[in-house]
C-alpha cells in the first residue's frame, strides 16, 4: 500500500471537541461532538466519533495536546469514514484546511518535540 500522507504522524489520543461547520450531504443533527483523536500530523488527524460524519463535512476541531495540555483549534474536512462498531462508533480521516499558521506551528513544534522525546526514550 502506498503511503499518501504528506507529513509524519504521531499516534496519540487527545480529547477533541468537534463543531460541525457545514455538513456536506446528510449532516448529523448534533452540531457539537465530544470525542478523541487517535493520531495527528500537521496536515490532518484520525478522530473517533459516535456520529457518522459524511465525507466533505467541514469541522472546527478544538484539541488538547496531551503532554503539554495546550489547546489548539483547527479547521478540517472529512476525507474518509469507517464504521468501527455498528452505528455507535466511527473513525474519520480529517484533512486540515484553512487553519491559522500559529496553530500549524504549534502542531509542528509539538510533533517534533514528541518524536524526539520518543526516540530519546527508546534509546
Buried (B, 14 or more C-beta within 10 A) or exposed (E): EEEEEEEEBBEBEBBBBBBBBEBBEEBBEEEEBEBBBBBBBBBBBBBBBBBBBBEEBBBBBBBBBBEEEEEBEBBBBBBEBEEEEEEEBBBBBBBBEEBEEEBBEBBBBBBEEBEEEEEEEEE
